[in-house]
Amino acid sequence: MAPLLAVTVALVLADSAVVTLALPDILQHLDASVGQVAWVLIAYNLVLGLAAVPAAMGFSRVNTRIFSATGIAVFVGASAVCAMAGSIDVLIVARCVQAIGGALALVGCLEQLVAEHGERRGVATWVTAGVIGTALGPVVGGLLTQAISWQAIFVVQVPFAALAVPAALAVRPARAVPGIAPDRHRPAVRANVTLALLSAALTAALFLLVLLLVQGWGRSPATAAITVSVVPIAALAARPLARLLQPPPGVEIAVGCFLVAGGLLGLALPPSANLAWTIAPQALVGLGLGLTVDRLTFRAMEMRLPRARHAGWTIGARHVGVVLGLAILTPVFTADLQDAQVPAQEAITSLVLDSPLTPQDKIAVAQALGSELTSQQGQVPDLHPAFAELNLDPEERSAAAQLERDLNAQLERAATRAFRDSFLIGAGLALLALLTVIPLRRRRKP
Amino acid sequence: MSAMPRWVALPVAALVLVSGVVWVQLANGGGTYEPLHPADACAERAVTSRDDGIEGLAERLVLLGIKDAACSLGVSREALTLELAQPGARTDAQIDALHEGLLSAVGRMKKDGSLPRASELVDGALDSANLNGLLERAIRAIPDSVVNTALKTDDVLIRAIDDLDLRALLTNLGNQDDLNQQIEDAVTRAVKDSLTARLRNLL
């Protein structure tokens, strides 16, 4: 039973970023605007963030098995509707319902995992499943989008989660712990604030990086998915590293925030559009993720009752953090991409004017590029159609091919430059998270 | 002396890792991976063309002319090109700068000896001109020395540039046939005027 519940937790949290690489396909397939398609991502995180605490509050009044099974069933049903959505509005509404089901499922699964494994192992399983889901979401989403379609992201979730419904109904309820008042502990404000800021920074890392790879550098969703898999792999290496060096939890969290900030700084400064330049910065982000998110979640929940409510606060903090990250970063990089158009156009003009083509071919290239750039307003343009339609002499073709490569290199440069500020803001959010970890004053010795 | 606390190892390792990654990125040009910046329009720039004939000459003239015009307008060559490529009204300053830029390009090419002699342009001009066969053969039969004595390239070009309606020319940028016709008319008139002036001087 427990593995299915853990998979459900991973699925619900993976859904936070699973559609990131599918957004361009969704935009095209559902004929949506960039603003609308962003809500496919934002709506889920916002609703999950806002619903988590109320779900946890309602939890105490309902039978655990029914609560969990209902949440998972709603999540399954909404996932199926997402897969079948014929319009962007239906998809966004289904994502909201999916998030409500997800919030119920997360709270219910926590209690059921504790009932199955005991307090320590149950919470650890719940937290670890969440971290794995969060880190793997964009990778799995990208691979499914490339291999099958964006709908496949939602279809594959249905059987896994559907199997978890009977599993949730079969778990024996935990015995109540006598003598503990239900509202005994306040939420761990500092740990949750750190979690929110760090989630905002991690959103920058995952969301912006996949956008840069796919939209800016023209890589396929599958290539982007494989590239960003460095983050979850590095996250797995974080725990053995922490075990080896045995730092206190506070130091571990602070170092994790610093590593995320350093990784984002590295992503802001790639020397070229070669994917290899993203690997080391991503490894830093992954290590930071592995050192912080589970440790912070434990810290926010440790010895606090009722457990479900504090779990709700951590879910709320993480997903409100994701929304905060998207809310801060989306306008910044959208404006920066807009601003990058003029330098990119000037660089393209310079290369076309100085290209070793005949005057007639230069004019033909300029006209083809002009109409292509006009038709692709609002996104990083694909220049290949402009070159493909040219009728060039055989001796001109190699020069035109070289020009196309040079122009694409300029576009990659412009896109990379446009993402720089957003990555730096992400690094700033991680440093802000680091500041919240530093103790305000020393405890006096007795 | 107390030993260094064990927990210091992780922060030190993190510091080394982050510094190392950022240093490698910066050392390989990380901070400067940006689009090509337009060159200063007032700086000297060598201009070449794949075409040796009239079209190559026109290309070099236009490239130098736009560069000089951009310099006098205080913008980059690329910014002015993009602006002129857009449909819409041109300012008097742009038209004047372009006119002056083209004239200055002729002067510079004459000075550096890159302006071809008139005889080198006759074949190309006749290929694109729509003359009757007899007249075309007659012109081709004129010895180069006579052509070069009768016509000076810089004089023809300056007359053609003065004659060109640059505002109308820029409006027709999207229509290659109209553009060619306007330039051809201006060059033909310039050749006639240059020959007439030459004859007048001889008489």
Chai-1 contact restraints between the chains, C-beta under 6 A:
chainA,res_idxA,chainB,res_idxB,connection_type,confidence,min_distance_angstrom,max_distance_angstrom,comment,restraint_id
A,L245,B,A9,contact,1.0,0.0,6.0,A-B,restraint_1
A,L245,B,L10,contact,1.0,0.0,6.0,A-B,restraint_2
A,P247,B,W7,contact,1.0,0.0,6.0,A-B,restraint_3
A,P247,B,L10,contact,1.0,0.0,6.0,A-B,restraint_4
A,P248,B,W7,contact,1.0,0.0,6.0,A-B,restraint_5
A,V251,B,W7,contact,1.0,0.0,6.0,A-B,restraint_6
A,V255,B,L10,contact,1.0,0.0,6.0,A-B,restraint_7
A,V255,B,P11,contact,1.0,0.0,6.0,A-B,restraint_8
A,V255,B,A14,contact,1.0,0.0,6.0,A-B,restraint_9
A,F258,B,A14,contact,1.0,0.0,6.0,A-B,restraint_10
A,L259,B,A14,contact,1.0,0.0,6.0,A-B,restraint_11
A,G262,B,V18,contact,1.0,0.0,6.0,A-B,restraint_12
A,L265,B,V22,contact,1.0,0.0,6.0,A-B,restraint_13
A,G266,B,V21,contact,1.0,0.0,6.0,A-B,restraint_14
A,G266,B,V22,contact,1.0,0.0,6.0,A-B,restraint_15
A,G266,B,Q25,contact,1.0,0.0,6.0,A-B,restraint_16
A,L269,B,Q25,contact,1.0,0.0,6.0,A-B,restraint_17
A,L269,B,G30,contact,1.0,0.0,6.0,A-B,restraint_18
A,L269,B,G31,contact,1.0,0.0,6.0,A-B,restraint_19
A,P271,B,Q25,contact,1.0,0.0,6.0,A-B,restraint_20
A,P271,B,N28,contact,1.0,0.0,6.0,A-B,restraint_21
A,P271,B,G29,contact,1.0,0.0,6.0,A-B,restraint_22
A,P271,B,G30,contact,1.0,0.0,6.0,A-B,restraint_23
A,P271,B,Y33,contact,1.0,0.0,6.0,A-B,restraint_24
A,A280,B,V21,contact,1.0,0.0,6.0,A-B,restraint_25
A,P281,B,V21,contact,1.0,0.0,6.0,A-B,restraint_26
A,P343,B,P35,contact,1.0,0.0,6.0,A-B,restraint_27
A,A344,B,P35,contact,1.0,0.0,6.0,A-B,restraint_28
A,Q345,B,L82,contact,1.0,0.0,6.0,A-B,restraint_29
A,E346,B,P38,contact,1.0,0.0,6.0,A-B,restraint_30
A,E346,B,E78,contact,1.0,0.0,6.0,A-B,restraint_31
A,A347,B,P35,contact,1.0,0.0,6.0,A-B,restraint_32
A,A347,B,L36,contact,1.0,0.0,6.0,A-B,restraint_33
A,T349,B,E78,contact,1.0,0.0,6.0,A-B,restraint_34
A,T349,B,T81,contact,1.0,0.0,6.0,A-B,restraint_35
A,T349,B,L82,contact,1.0,0.0,6.0,A-B,restraint_36
A,S350,B,L36,contact,1.0,0.0,6.0,A-B,restraint_37
A,S350,B,P38,contact,1.0,0.0,6.0,A-B,restraint_38
A,S350,B,E78,contact,1.0,0.0,6.0,A-B,restraint_39
A,P356,B,R50,contact,1.0,0.0,6.0,A-B,restraint_40
A,T358,B,R50,contact,1.0,0.0,6.0,A-B,restraint_41
A,T358,B,D51,contact,1.0,0.0,6.0,A-B,restraint_42
A,P359,B,D51,contact,1.0,0.0,6.0,A-B,restraint_43
A,P359,B,E55,contact,1.0,0.0,6.0,A-B,restraint_44
A,P359,B,E59,contact,1.0,0.0,6.0,A-B,restraint_45
A,Q410,B,P35,contact,1.0,0.0,6.0,A-B,restraint_46
A,R413,B,Y33,contact,1.0,0.0,6.0,A-B,restraint_47
A,R413,B,E34,contact,1.0,0.0,6.0,A-B,restraint_48
A,R413,B,P35,contact,1.0,0.0,6.0,A-B,restraint_49
A,A414,B,P35,contact,1.0,0.0,6.0,A-B,restraint_50
A,T416,B,Y33,contact,1.0,0.0,6.0,A-B,restraint_51
A,R417,B,E34,contact,1.0,0.0,6.0,A-B,restraint_52
